[in-house]
Amino acid sequence: MASIEELRDARIKKIELLKSAGMDPYTAETFRTHSVQEAIEGFELLSQDDSEVTLVGRVMSLRGQGALIFFNLTDGSGVFQGLLKKGEIEDGLFKLFVDTIDMADFIEVTGTLFKTKTEQKTILVKKWRILTKSLQPLPEKWHGLQDVEERFRKRYLDILTTDELQDLFIKKSKFWEVTRNFMKEHGFLEVETPTLEVTTGGAEANPFKTHHKDFDIDVFLRISVGELWQKRLMSAGFPKTFEIGRVYRNEGSSADHLQEFTNMEFYWAYANYKDGMKLSQELYQKIAIEVFGTTVFETRGHKFDLSGDWGVVDYRDEVLKQTGIDVLEATEKEMSDKLDELKIKYDGTNRERLIDTLWKYCRKNIAGPVFLVHHPKLVSPLAKSCSDNKELTERFQIIIAGSEVGNGFSELNDPIDQRNRFETQQKLIDHGDEEAMMPEWDFVEMLEHGMPPTCGFGFGERLFSFMVDKPVRETQLFPLMKPKE
C-alpha cells in the first residue's frame, strides 16, 4: 500500500496533467444550475425533456468498469450518482477523468438525468471540469477516523465521512434556532453584552485572564452571558432581554464540562422565580418536540420525560434526606466528616464548597426533570432571599439525569444585601477560593439607582448533549486540542 507521501506526490503530478489540458485545478467560478437536493426533488421534470443540468460537489466514491465510470457526488445538500460513458463524452475528457480524478476531488459535471436499471437517479455526464484537486485521500468510508484525538484534530474529515455527525450538528443549530425564536415570540429583546470584563460576574468559576494593551489593564473572559450587564438593562428600562453567546471557564474537562461553550440567559422585569420556572419548562418542552420530535430521553443511565408538569425538590430537605446533614445547621466538621464517610473528594473546609459538594453527591441520584428550589444564600450570592427564611433563596435549577441543566432565580435587587454578599465572596477569594464570585461594586451602585423585581435564567449546550446522550465535547464542532508536540 502506498504511503500518504506517495499518494500526495502522485496527485501533484495529476495537477500538471490538468493544467496541460487547460483546466485550472483551483478555479473560483462554477456554472452550477441546480443543487444536488434540487436535482433529486425535481428529477421527474428535469429528466423528461433531456435538458442539461450542471451539478457540483466532492467525489465521495469512484468505481470504473471499462467504458463506464460511476461516482457519487455530494455538495452538502445531498448525494447524486454520476456516470461517464464512452461514446457519450469526448474521448479526451473521458481519459483525462480516468487519469486525474480521485476521491475527495471537487468537480463540476454537466449532462442529462436518467434512472439506471436499479432505479438509481443518475446524471449522464457530457462534460466535466475540475474545481479543486485534493492532495490527500479521505479516510476509508467504512472505517472513518478511529482515533478519538485524530477525529477532533481533523473534525472536517470526521464530519464529512460520518452522516450521523452531520445530522447532530444540524440538530444543534436547530436547538439554538428554536430557543431564539421562542424568546422573541415571548417578547424578549436579543442583546449583545461584553465578553471582556474588568471583573467577572454572574457565576462562580475560575476565569481566563488576559491583558488589554491599550488600557494597560488585566481583563477576564466572561463566565456568564452578561448577567450583570443584562440586569443593568432592566434598570435602564428594558422589560425583557436575552443573549445567546460563548462563555469561558478556566476549569477541568469532563463529560459535562468544557472551558468554552454556548449559553443562553434571559432577564425578565416584574417577574419572579416561579414565573421563570413556568417559562423555562415551556421552552424545554418546545425544544424537545421541535428538534427531536419526542419528550422522552435516556442519558447517563437515566430515563426522563419532559412532558407534563415537573416535580419540585427542596435543596435543604433533599440533602438532609440523602445524607442526614442539615446544610443550615451543621458545622463544617460535621459536613467534612460526612463527605469523608461517603468517600467524596472535597477541597478544604470552606463552608460554601462543603455545602455544594454535598448537594452534587445528592444530585446524581435524581433522574428528573425536577426543579431544585430554595438554595442556601451562601451558595447563591445573586438570588433574592425567601421571605419566610432569609438563609434560603428564591432560586431554581432544572435537574435532569443527575445534573444541573438550567439555573435561575428572583434576582437580588437590594443594594445593601448585595454589598454584604459581595463582601462575603471577597473574603472567600482572600482565603484562596478560586471559584468564589468576584465583587462588582459598579453593579452595586446600579442597584442603588434601582432595579425592578426581575427573574433571570440561563442554560447551556450541556442540555443539548444530554438530549443526544453524548459527552459535551462530542457535540462541539471544533473542541480545543493541545498542539501536537
C-alpha positions as CSV (number, residue, x, y, z in Angstrom):
1,M,0.0,0.0,0.0
2,A,1.3,3.4,-1.0
3,S,2.2,5.9,1.8
4,I,0.4,9.2,2.2
5,E,3.5,10.9,0.9
6,E,3.5,8.7,-2.2
7,L,-0.2,9.3,-2.8
8,R,0.3,13.1,-2.4
9,D,3.2,13.1,-4.9
10,A,1.0,11.2,-7.4
11,R,-1.8,13.7,-7.0
12,I,0.6,16.7,-7.5
13,K,1.6,15.1,-10.9
14,K,-2.1,14.9,-11.8
15,I,-2.3,18.7,-11.2
16,E,0.2,19.1,-14.0
17,L,-1.9,16.9,-16.3
18,L,-4.9,19.0,-15.6
19,K,-3.1,22.2,-16.3
20,S,-1.7,20.8,-19.6
21,A,-5.3,20.0,-20.6
22,G,-6.2,23.7,-20.0
23,M,-8.0,23.1,-16.6
24,D,-7.4,25.3,-13.6
25,P,-7.2,22.8,-10.6
26,Y,-8.3,25.5,-8.2
27,T,-10.9,27.6,-10.1
28,A,-13.1,30.2,-8.4
29,E,-16.0,30.0,-10.8
30,T,-18.7,27.4,-11.2
31,F,-21.7,27.2,-13.5
32,R,-24.0,25.1,-11.3
33,T,-27.7,25.1,-12.4
34,H,-29.1,23.0,-9.5
35,S,-28.0,21.8,-6.1
36,V,-28.0,18.1,-5.6
37,Q,-31.1,18.4,-3.5
38,E,-32.9,20.3,-6.2
39,A,-31.9,17.7,-8.8
40,I,-33.3,15.0,-6.6
41,E,-36.5,16.8,-5.8
42,G,-37.0,18.0,-9.4
43,F,-35.8,14.8,-11.1
44,E,-39.0,13.8,-12.8
45,L,-39.4,17.1,-14.5
46,L,-35.7,17.6,-15.3
47,S,-35.4,14.1,-16.8
48,Q,-38.4,14.4,-19.1
49,D,-37.1,16.8,-21.8
50,D,-33.4,15.7,-21.8
51,S,-32.4,19.3,-20.8
52,E,-28.9,19.5,-19.4
53,V,-28.2,20.3,-15.8
54,T,-24.9,21.2,-14.1
55,L,-24.1,19.8,-10.7
56,V,-21.0,20.4,-8.5
57,G,-19.6,18.7,-5.4
58,R,-17.0,16.4,-3.9
59,V,-16.4,12.9,-5.3
60,M,-17.1,10.5,-2.4
61,S,-16.9,7.2,-4.3
62,L,-15.4,6.2,-7.6
63,R,-15.6,2.9,-9.4
64,G,-14.7,2.1,-13.0
65,Q,-16.0,-0.7,-15.3
66,G,-14.1,-0.4,-18.6
67,A,-16.1,2.0,-20.7
68,L,-18.2,3.1,-17.6
69,I,-17.2,5.1,-14.6
70,F,-19.6,5.6,-11.8
71,F,-19.1,8.1,-8.9
72,N,-21.1,9.7,-6.1
73,L,-21.1,13.4,-5.8
74,T,-22.1,15.5,-2.7
75,D,-22.5,19.2,-2.4
76,G,-23.7,19.2,1.2
77,S,-27.4,19.2,0.3
78,G,-27.4,15.5,-0.8
79,V,-25.7,12.8,-2.8
80,F,-26.1,12.1,-6.5
81,Q,-24.7,9.4,-8.7
82,G,-22.8,10.3,-11.8
83,L,-21.9,8.2,-14.9
84,L,-19.2,8.7,-17.5
85,K,-19.7,6.5,-20.5
86,K,-17.5,6.2,-23.6
87,G,-19.4,7.5,-26.6
88,E,-21.4,9.9,-24.5
89,I,-18.4,12.2,-23.8
90,E,-15.3,13.2,-25.7
91,D,-12.6,10.5,-25.6
92,G,-10.1,13.1,-24.3
93,L,-12.3,14.1,-21.4
94,F,-13.0,10.5,-20.5
95,K,-9.3,9.7,-20.4
96,L,-8.5,12.8,-18.5
97,F,-11.1,11.9,-15.9
98,V,-9.6,8.4,-15.5
99,D,-6.0,9.8,-15.3
100,T,-6.6,12.7,-12.9
101,I,-9.7,12.4,-10.8
102,D,-9.6,10.8,-7.3
103,M,-12.0,10.5,-4.4
104,A,-12.1,13.8,-2.5
105,D,-11.7,16.0,-5.6
106,F,-14.3,18.7,-6.2
107,I,-15.7,18.6,-9.8
108,E,-18.4,20.1,-12.0
109,V,-20.4,17.9,-14.3
110,T,-22.9,18.7,-17.0
111,G,-25.3,16.2,-18.5
112,T,-28.8,14.7,-18.6
113,L,-30.7,12.9,-15.9
114,F,-31.9,9.3,-16.1
115,K,-32.6,6.3,-14.0
116,T,-30.4,3.2,-14.1
117,K,-31.9,-0.4,-14.3
118,T,-31.8,-0.4,-10.5
119,E,-33.8,2.9,-10.4
120,Q,-30.8,4.9,-9.3
121,K,-31.2,8.6,-10.1
122,T,-28.1,9.4,-12.2
123,I,-26.5,12.2,-14.3
124,L,-25.1,11.0,-17.6
125,V,-22.0,13.3,-17.9
126,K,-21.5,15.1,-21.2
127,K,-18.7,17.3,-20.0
128,W,-16.8,17.9,-16.7
129,R,-14.1,20.1,-15.2
130,I,-12.1,20.2,-12.1
131,L,-12.9,22.7,-9.3
132,T,-10.5,21.7,-6.6
133,K,-7.8,19.0,-6.7
134,S,-7.3,17.3,-3.4
135,L,-3.8,16.3,-2.4
136,Q,-4.6,13.8,0.3
137,P,-7.1,10.9,0.4
138,L,-10.2,10.7,2.6
139,P,-10.4,8.2,5.4
140,E,-11.9,4.9,4.3
141,K,-15.7,5.4,4.4
142,W,-16.4,2.1,6.2
143,H,-13.7,2.8,8.9
144,G,-13.5,6.5,9.2
145,L,-11.2,8.1,11.8
146,Q,-10.9,5.7,14.6
147,D,-8.6,7.5,17.0
148,V,-10.6,10.0,19.2
149,E,-7.9,12.6,19.2
150,E,-7.4,12.4,15.5
151,R,-11.1,12.8,15.0
152,F,-11.1,16.0,16.9
153,R,-8.0,17.3,15.2
154,K,-9.4,16.6,11.7
155,R,-13.0,17.3,12.5
156,Y,-13.7,18.3,8.9
157,L,-13.0,14.7,7.8
158,D,-14.9,13.3,10.8
159,I,-18.0,15.2,9.8
160,L,-17.6,14.6,6.1
161,T,-17.4,10.8,6.5
162,T,-19.9,10.4,9.3
163,D,-23.5,11.1,8.3
164,E,-24.9,10.9,11.9
165,L,-22.4,13.5,13.0
166,Q,-23.6,15.9,10.3
167,D,-27.2,15.3,11.5
168,L,-26.0,16.0,15.1
169,F,-24.8,19.5,14.2
170,I,-27.9,20.2,12.1
171,K,-29.9,19.4,15.2
172,K,-27.7,21.6,17.4
173,S,-28.2,24.5,15.0
174,K,-32.0,24.0,15.2
175,F,-31.7,23.7,19.0
176,W,-30.5,27.3,19.3
177,E,-32.8,28.4,16.5
178,V,-35.8,27.2,18.4
179,T,-34.5,28.8,21.6
180,R,-34.0,32.1,19.8
181,N,-37.4,32.1,18.2
182,F,-39.1,31.1,21.4
183,M,-37.6,34.0,23.3
184,K,-38.5,36.5,20.6
185,E,-42.1,35.1,20.4
186,H,-42.4,35.8,24.1
187,G,-41.3,39.5,23.7
188,F,-37.6,39.2,24.7
189,L,-35.1,41.6,23.0
190,E,-31.9,39.9,21.8
191,V,-28.9,41.9,23.1
192,E,-25.1,41.6,23.0
193,T,-23.0,42.3,26.1
194,P,-19.2,42.4,26.7
195,T,-17.1,39.3,26.6
196,L,-14.1,41.1,28.1
197,E,-14.7,42.3,31.7
198,V,-12.7,44.0,34.4
199,T,-14.4,41.7,37.0
200,T,-16.3,38.5,36.1
201,G,-19.8,38.3,37.4
202,G,-22.9,36.2,37.2
203,A,-21.4,32.8,38.2
204,E,-18.9,31.1,40.4
205,A,-16.0,29.9,38.2
206,N,-12.3,30.4,37.6
207,P,-11.9,32.8,34.7
208,F,-9.4,33.2,31.9
209,K,-7.2,36.3,32.2
210,T,-5.6,38.4,29.5
211,H,-4.0,41.8,29.2
212,H,-5.6,44.8,27.5
213,K,-2.6,46.6,25.9
214,D,-4.3,49.9,25.1
215,F,-5.7,50.4,28.7
216,D,-2.8,48.6,30.3
217,I,-5.1,46.5,32.5
218,D,-5.8,42.9,33.1
219,V,-9.3,41.7,31.9
220,F,-11.2,38.5,32.0
221,L,-13.2,36.5,29.6
222,R,-16.7,36.3,30.8
223,I,-18.0,33.3,32.7
224,S,-21.7,34.1,32.2
225,V,-23.7,35.5,29.3
226,G,-23.8,39.1,30.5
227,E,-25.7,38.5,33.7
228,L,-24.7,41.8,35.5
229,W,-25.0,43.7,32.1
230,Q,-28.4,42.4,31.4
231,K,-29.5,43.4,34.9
232,R,-28.3,46.9,34.1
233,L,-30.7,46.8,31.1
234,M,-33.5,46.0,33.5
235,S,-32.6,49.2,35.4
236,A,-32.4,51.0,32.0
237,G,-36.0,50.2,31.3
238,F,-35.9,47.2,29.0
239,P,-38.6,44.8,30.3
240,K,-37.2,41.6,28.7
241,T,-33.8,40.7,27.3
242,F,-31.8,37.6,26.3
243,E,-28.5,36.7,24.8
244,I,-27.0,33.5,23.3
245,G,-23.3,33.6,23.4
246,R,-19.9,32.0,24.3
247,V,-18.7,31.8,27.9
248,Y,-15.2,30.7,29.2
249,R,-14.3,29.0,32.4
250,N,-10.7,28.0,33.2
251,E,-11.6,24.7,34.8
252,G,-11.3,21.0,34.3
253,S,-12.9,18.9,31.5
254,S,-15.4,16.2,31.9
255,A,-18.3,14.6,30.0
256,D,-20.4,17.6,31.1
257,H,-17.8,20.4,31.3
258,L,-15.6,22.3,28.9
259,Q,-13.7,25.6,29.1
260,E,-15.6,27.2,26.2
261,F,-19.3,26.7,25.4
262,T,-22.5,28.4,24.5
263,N,-25.1,29.6,27.0
264,M,-28.4,31.5,26.8
265,E,-29.5,33.8,29.5
266,F,-32.7,35.8,29.8
267,Y,-33.8,38.6,32.2
268,W,-37.5,39.4,32.8
269,A,-38.6,42.5,34.7
270,Y,-41.5,42.3,37.1
271,A,-41.3,38.5,37.2
272,N,-40.0,36.1,39.9
273,Y,-38.5,32.7,40.1
274,K,-41.9,30.9,39.8
275,D,-42.6,32.8,36.6
276,G,-39.2,31.7,35.3
277,M,-39.9,28.1,36.2
278,K,-43.1,28.1,34.1
279,L,-41.4,29.7,31.1
280,S,-38.3,27.5,31.2
281,Q,-40.4,24.4,31.3
282,E,-42.3,25.5,28.3
283,L,-39.1,26.3,26.5
284,Y,-37.5,22.9,27.2
285,Q,-40.7,21.1,26.0
286,K,-40.7,23.2,22.8
287,I,-37.1,22.3,22.1
288,A,-37.8,18.6,22.7
289,I,-40.7,18.5,20.3
290,E,-39.4,20.7,17.5
291,V,-35.8,19.5,17.5
292,F,-36.2,15.8,18.5
293,G,-39.9,15.0,18.0
294,T,-40.2,13.5,21.4
295,T,-40.2,14.4,25.1
296,V,-38.7,11.1,26.3
297,F,-34.9,10.8,26.5
298,E,-32.3,8.4,28.0
299,T,-28.9,9.6,29.0
300,R,-26.1,9.0,31.6
301,G,-28.1,5.9,32.9
302,H,-31.2,7.9,33.5
303,K,-34.5,8.0,31.6
304,F,-36.6,11.1,31.7
305,D,-39.8,12.6,30.2
306,L,-40.0,16.4,29.7
307,S,-43.8,16.4,29.2
308,G,-46.3,17.5,31.8
309,D,-45.6,19.4,35.0
310,W,-42.3,18.8,36.6
311,G,-41.7,17.9,40.2
312,V,-40.2,20.3,42.8
313,V,-37.3,19.3,45.2
314,D,-36.2,21.4,48.1
315,Y,-32.4,21.8,48.4
316,R,-32.2,21.6,52.2
317,D,-34.7,18.8,52.5
318,E,-33.1,16.7,49.8
319,V,-29.6,16.9,51.3
320,L,-31.0,16.1,54.7
321,K,-32.9,13.1,53.3
322,Q,-29.9,11.6,51.4
323,T,-27.1,12.4,53.8
324,G,-28.6,13.3,57.2
325,I,-26.9,16.7,57.1
326,D,-28.9,20.0,57.6
327,V,-26.9,22.4,55.5
328,L,-28.1,25.4,57.5
329,E,-27.4,24.0,61.0
330,A,-24.5,21.5,60.5
331,T,-20.9,22.6,61.4
332,E,-18.1,22.5,58.8
333,K,-16.7,19.5,60.7
334,E,-19.9,17.6,60.5
335,M,-20.1,18.2,56.8
336,S,-16.5,17.2,56.3
337,D,-17.0,14.0,58.3
338,K,-20.0,13.1,56.2
339,L,-18.1,13.7,53.0
340,D,-15.2,11.5,54.3
341,E,-17.7,8.8,55.2
342,L,-19.2,8.9,51.7
343,K,-15.6,8.8,50.3
344,I,-16.2,12.0,48.3
345,K,-13.2,14.3,47.5
346,Y,-13.5,17.9,48.5
347,D,-11.3,21.0,48.7
348,G,-10.6,22.4,52.2
349,T,-13.2,23.2,54.8
350,N,-14.8,26.3,53.1
351,R,-18.5,26.1,54.1
352,E,-19.8,27.1,50.7
353,R,-17.8,24.4,49.0
354,L,-18.8,21.8,51.5
355,I,-22.5,22.5,51.0
356,D,-22.1,22.5,47.2
357,T,-20.2,19.2,47.3
358,L,-22.8,17.5,49.5
359,W,-25.5,18.7,47.1
360,K,-23.6,17.4,44.0
361,Y,-23.4,14.0,45.7
362,C,-27.2,14.0,46.1
363,R,-27.9,15.4,42.6
364,K,-26.6,12.4,40.8
365,N,-29.4,10.3,42.2
366,I,-32.2,12.4,40.6
367,A,-33.4,11.4,37.1
368,G,-35.7,14.4,36.8
369,P,-37.0,16.5,35.3
370,V,-37.4,18.4,38.6
371,F,-37.0,21.9,39.8
372,L,-34.5,22.2,42.7
373,V,-35.5,25.2,44.8
374,H,-34.5,27.3,47.8
375,H,-30.7,27.1,47.7
376,P,-28.8,28.4,50.8
377,K,-27.9,32.1,50.5
378,L,-24.2,31.3,50.8
379,V,-24.2,29.4,47.5
380,S,-26.5,31.9,45.8
381,P,-24.9,35.3,46.1
382,L,-27.1,37.0,43.4
383,A,-30.5,35.5,44.4
384,K,-33.2,37.2,46.5
385,S,-33.8,35.6,49.9
386,C,-37.0,33.8,50.7
387,S,-39.5,35.9,52.7
388,D,-40.0,33.1,55.3
389,N,-36.4,32.2,55.7
390,K,-33.7,34.7,54.9
391,E,-31.0,32.0,54.8
392,L,-32.6,30.4,51.7
393,T,-33.2,32.0,48.3
394,E,-35.8,32.2,45.6
395,R,-33.6,30.2,43.2
396,F,-34.3,27.2,41.0
397,Q,-32.3,24.8,39.0
398,I,-33.5,22.3,36.4
399,I,-32.2,18.8,37.2
400,I,-32.1,16.1,34.5
401,A,-30.2,12.8,34.6
402,G,-28.4,13.7,37.8
403,S,-27.1,17.0,36.6
404,E,-28.0,20.7,36.5
405,V,-29.1,21.9,33.1
406,G,-30.6,25.3,33.9
407,N,-30.3,27.9,36.6
408,G,-32.5,30.8,37.6
409,F,-33.7,33.0,40.4
410,S,-35.5,36.0,41.6
411,E,-32.7,38.5,41.2
412,L,-31.4,40.2,44.3
413,N,-32.1,43.9,43.9
414,D,-31.4,45.1,47.5
415,P,-28.1,47.0,47.2
416,I,-27.3,46.7,50.9
417,D,-27.8,43.0,50.9
418,Q,-25.9,42.6,47.6
419,R,-22.9,44.6,49.0
420,N,-22.8,42.4,52.1
421,R,-22.9,39.2,50.0
422,F,-20.1,40.5,47.7
423,E,-18.0,41.2,50.8
424,T,-18.5,37.6,51.9
425,Q,-17.4,36.4,48.5
426,Q,-14.3,38.6,48.7
427,K,-13.4,37.0,52.0
428,L,-13.7,33.6,50.3
429,I,-11.4,34.8,47.5
430,D,-8.9,36.2,50.0
431,H,-8.8,32.7,51.6
432,G,-8.0,31.0,48.3
433,D,-11.4,30.1,46.9
434,E,-10.8,30.3,43.1
435,E,-14.5,29.7,42.3
436,A,-15.9,32.4,44.5
437,M,-17.7,35.3,42.7
438,M,-15.7,38.5,42.1
439,P,-17.4,41.5,43.7
440,E,-18.6,44.1,41.2
441,W,-19.0,47.4,43.0
442,D,-20.3,49.3,40.0
443,F,-23.1,46.8,39.9
444,V,-24.0,47.6,43.5
445,E,-24.1,51.3,42.5
446,M,-26.5,50.5,39.7
447,L,-28.8,48.7,42.3
448,E,-28.7,51.8,44.4
449,H,-30.3,53.7,41.5
450,G,-33.0,50.9,41.5
451,M,-33.7,47.7,39.5
452,P,-37.2,46.3,39.3
453,P,-38.1,42.9,40.6
454,T,-36.5,40.6,38.0
455,C,-36.3,36.9,37.1
456,G,-33.1,35.7,35.5
457,F,-32.5,32.3,33.9
458,G,-29.8,30.6,31.9
459,F,-28.9,27.2,30.3
460,G,-26.2,25.9,28.0
461,E,-25.3,23.4,25.4
462,R,-25.0,20.8,28.2
463,L,-28.8,20.4,27.8
464,F,-28.3,19.5,24.1
465,S,-25.6,17.0,25.0
466,F,-28.0,15.3,27.4
467,M,-30.7,15.2,24.8
468,V,-28.4,13.4,22.3
469,D,-26.7,11.3,25.1
470,K,-23.2,12.3,24.2
471,P,-20.3,14.0,26.1
472,V,-20.5,17.7,25.6
473,R,-17.1,17.7,23.8
474,E,-18.6,15.4,21.1
475,T,-21.3,18.0,20.4
476,Q,-18.8,20.8,19.7
477,L,-17.7,21.4,16.1
478,F,-14.1,22.1,17.0
479,P,-13.2,21.4,20.6
480,L,-9.9,22.8,21.8
481,M,-7.0,20.5,21.4
482,K,-3.4,20.6,22.7
483,P,-0.9,21.3,19.9
484,K,1.0,18.3,18.7
485,E,4.4,18.1,20.2
